Amino acid sequence: MFALEPGRLGPRLQQLGMRLPDLAAIVVVSPHWQTHGVRVTGAAMPATLHDFGGFPAPLYALQYPARGDAAIARDIVDLLRAAGFDAGVDPARGLDHGTWVPLRYLRPAADIPVLQVSLPHDIETAGALRLGRALSPLRDRRILVIGSGSLTHNLHEFRQHVEDPDYAQAFADWIGDAVARGDTDALLDYRARAPFARRAHPTQEHYLPLLVAVGASAGDASRQRLDGGMTDGVLSMDSFVFGLAPAEPRPG
């Protein structure tokens, strides 16, 4: 529902989008595309995938008509293969909601190429970090790398209308502190170290894109947390920005 209800995070993503430098393209790793090996979208005009069910009709009418870029897709595959990944181009795959929903706020004009990179179905935390590091050279080409997920993601509690923001906030704050310290070891070992880690993430696919983003940041010391609030009592919408100078304070 984030696509229709911007909440606290939507305006923050809009503001962030206006601060971003001139971009050549955007590359997104979404938890909603898991494959054997790694695949990269290669379609000239990737479809907007409505890969969910049971939501209000207006959600299915939304489109994000960004174009793709086959040359960038091939370059990404080359980077991934050089890092030891089994990688290839998928010429038909569209953009799932892990990509187009946040981009509706971050880049509403859909005026630059957007590509998706899949998550290997068997990847673990160290592999996700390595995937991000393989993508980090894209930054030198003015290509934004996004790890899209959810900082907490217990869908059973969401569907049962459980509201317990204290545990979700404790987990989100622990992750936020680790990101701020640049403590990659803690982020890799979050399931053993973070409070309520397995409750916050019964499965890991929504957490792993954060490690992709950390890897793609190439150790950049500039790290910011966007307070996205808590949706439905258990879903933290906090996000992180790497490699962008903090916004100048407004006068007055």
C-alpha positions in Angstrom: 0.0 0.0 0.0 3.0 2.3 0.2 2.5 3.1 -3.5 -0.9 4.7 -2.6 -0.2 5.8 1.0 3.2 7.7 1.1 3.2 7.9 4.9 6.4 9.4 6.4 8.9 7.8 3.9 7.3 8.9 0.7 8.0 12.7 1.1 11.5 11.9 2.4 12.2 9.9 -0.8 10.9 12.8 -2.9 13.2 15.2 -1.1 16.1 12.8 -1.5 15.4 12.5 -5.2 15.7 16.2 -5.6 19.1 16.1 -3.9 20.6 13.4 -6.1 23.2 14.3 -8.7 22.6 13.9 -12.4 22.1 10.2 -12.9 22.7 8.1 -15.9 20.6 5.1 -14.7 19.2 3.4 -11.6 19.9 -0.3 -10.7 17.7 -2.0 -8.1 18.2 -5.2 -6.2 14.7 -6.3 -5.0 13.8 -9.2 -2.7 10.9 -10.0 -5.1 13.1 -11.4 -7.8 15.0 -14.5 -6.7 16.7 -16.7 -9.3 19.4 -19.4 -9.8 22.5 -17.3 -10.2 22.1 -13.6 -10.9 20.0 -12.2 -13.7 19.8 -8.6 -15.0 16.8 -7.1 -16.8 17.5 -6.4 -20.4 14.2 -5.3 -21.8 14.0 -2.1 -23.7 10.8 -1.1 -22.0 10.4 -3.3 -18.9 6.8 -3.9 -17.9 5.4 -2.7 -14.6 4.7 -5.9 -12.7 1.9 -6.0 -10.2 3.3 -9.0 -8.4 0.8 -9.1 -5.5 -2.8 -9.9 -4.8 -5.8 -8.8 -2.8 -5.2 -5.1 -2.8 -7.4 -2.2 -4.0 -8.0 -1.8 -7.7 -6.2 1.6 -8.0 -2.9 -0.1 -7.1 -3.1 -2.3 -10.2 -3.6 0.7 -12.5 -0.3 2.3 -11.5 2.5 2.2 -14.1 6.2 3.1 -14.0 7.2 3.5 -17.7 11.0 3.7 -17.3 13.0 2.4 -20.2 15.8 -0.2 -19.8 19.3 -0.2 -21.3 20.6 -3.4 -22.8 24.2 -2.0 -22.9 24.2 -1.3 -19.2 22.7 -4.7 -18.6 25.6 -6.4 -20.4 28.1 -4.3 -18.5 26.5 -5.3 -15.2 26.7 -9.0 -16.2 30.4 -8.5 -17.0 31.0 -7.0 -13.5 29.2 -9.9 -11.8 31.0 -12.5 -13.8 34.3 -10.9 -13.0 33.4 -11.2 -9.3 32.6 -14.9 -9.7 28.8 -14.8 -10.0 26.9 -16.9 -12.5 25.2 -14.0 -14.3 23.1 -13.4 -17.4 20.6 -11.1 -19.0 16.8 -11.8 -18.8 15.4 -10.0 -21.9 11.7 -10.3 -20.8 11.6 -9.6 -17.0 9.8 -6.4 -15.9 10.1 -4.2 -12.8 8.5 -5.7 -9.7 7.0 -3.6 -6.9 10.2 -3.7 -4.9 11.5 -1.4 -7.7 8.7 0.7 -9.1 7.0 1.6 -5.8 9.9 3.4 -4.2 10.9 4.9 -7.5 7.5 6.5 -7.9 8.6 8.8 -5.1 12.4 8.9 -5.7 12.2 9.5 -9.5 8.5 10.1 -10.4 9.3 11.3 -13.9 10.6 7.8 -14.8 13.0 9.6 -17.2 16.2 7.5 -17.0 16.9 3.8 -17.5 16.0 1.5 -14.7 17.4 -2.1 -14.4 16.8 -4.8 -11.9 19.4 -7.3 -10.6 18.0 -10.5 -9.0 18.9 -12.0 -5.7 20.2 -15.6 -5.9 17.8 -17.8 -4.1 20.5 -19.4 -1.9 22.5 -16.2 -1.2 23.5 -15.5 2.4 24.7 -12.2 4.1 28.3 -12.4 3.0 27.2 -13.2 -0.6 24.8 -10.2 -0.6 27.7 -7.9 0.5 29.9 -9.4 -2.2 27.1 -8.8 -4.8 27.0 -5.1 -3.8 30.8 -4.8 -4.0 30.6 -6.2 -7.5 28.1 -3.5 -8.4 30.1 -0.6 -6.8 32.0 0.4 -10.0 28.6 1.6 -11.4 28.8 4.6 -9.0 31.7 6.0 -11.1 29.3 6.0 -14.1 26.6 8.0 -12.3 24.5 4.9 -11.8 22.6 4.8 -8.5 22.5 1.3 -6.9 19.5 0.7 -4.6 18.9 -2.2 -2.3 15.1 -2.4 -1.9 13.6 -4.4 1.0 12.0 -3.7 4.3 13.9 -3.1 7.5 11.4 -5.4 9.4 9.3 -7.9 7.5 7.2 -10.3 9.5 4.2 -10.8 7.2 2.5 -13.3 9.6 2.2 -10.6 12.2 1.2 -8.1 9.5 -1.6 -10.3 8.3 -2.7 -11.2 11.8 -2.8 -7.4 12.6 -0.3 -7.8 15.4 0.9 -4.4 16.5 4.1 -4.5 18.6 6.2 -1.6 17.4 8.6 -1.9 20.4 10.4 -5.0 19.1 10.4 -3.8 15.5 11.8 -0.4 16.6 14.5 -2.1 18.8 15.6 -4.1 15.8 15.5 -1.0 13.4 17.5 1.1 15.9 20.1 -1.6 16.3 20.6 -1.8 12.5 20.6 2.0 12.3 23.4 2.2 14.9 25.4 -0.5 13.1 25.1 1.3 9.8 26.1 4.6 11.4 29.2 3.0 12.9 30.1 1.3 9.6 30.1 -2.0 11.5 29.8 -4.4 8.6 30.7 -7.4 10.7 27.6 -6.7 12.9 25.4 -6.3 9.9 26.6 -9.6 8.5 26.0 -11.4 11.8 22.7 -9.7 12.6 20.8 -12.9 13.2 23.0 -13.7 16.2 23.6 -10.1 17.4 20.5 -8.0 16.7 17.5 -8.0 19.1 14.5 -9.8 17.8 16.3 -10.6 14.5 14.4 -13.7 13.6 11.1 -12.2 14.6 11.9 -9.1 12.5 13.0 -11.3 9.5 11.6 -14.9 9.6 13.2 -15.2 6.2 16.2 -13.1 5.0 15.3 -11.9 1.5 14.0 -8.5 2.7 17.1 -7.8 4.8 19.8 -8.9 2.3 19.3 -5.9 -0.1 20.6 -3.6 2.7 23.9 -5.5 2.6 24.0 -5.1 -1.2 23.7 -1.4 -0.6 26.4 -1.5 2.0 28.7 -3.3 -0.4 27.9 -1.0 -3.3 28.8 2.0 -1.1 32.5 0.8 -1.2 33.0 2.0 2.4 31.9 5.6 1.8 31.9 7.3 5.1 28.7 9.3 4.3 25.7 7.5 5.8 22.3 8.8 6.5 19.2 7.3 8.0 15.8 8.3 6.6 13.1 7.9 9.3 10.3 6.2 7.5 8.2 5.5 10.6 6.4 2.2 11.4 3.6 0.9 9.2 0.9 -1.4 10.6 2.6 -1.7 13.9 5.4 -4.0 12.8 6.9 -2.8 9.4 9.8 -0.4 9.8 10.1 1.9 6.8 13.5 3.3 7.7 15.9 3.6 4.8 19.6 4.4 4.4 21.6 6.6 2.0 25.3 6.1 1.3 27.7 8.4 -0.4 25.6 11.6 -0.5 26.5 14.7 1.5 23.8 15.6 4.2 21.3 18.2 3.2 22.1 21.8 4.1 20.0 23.0 7.0 17.2 25.3 6.1 17.6 28.9 7.3 15.5 30.0 10.2 
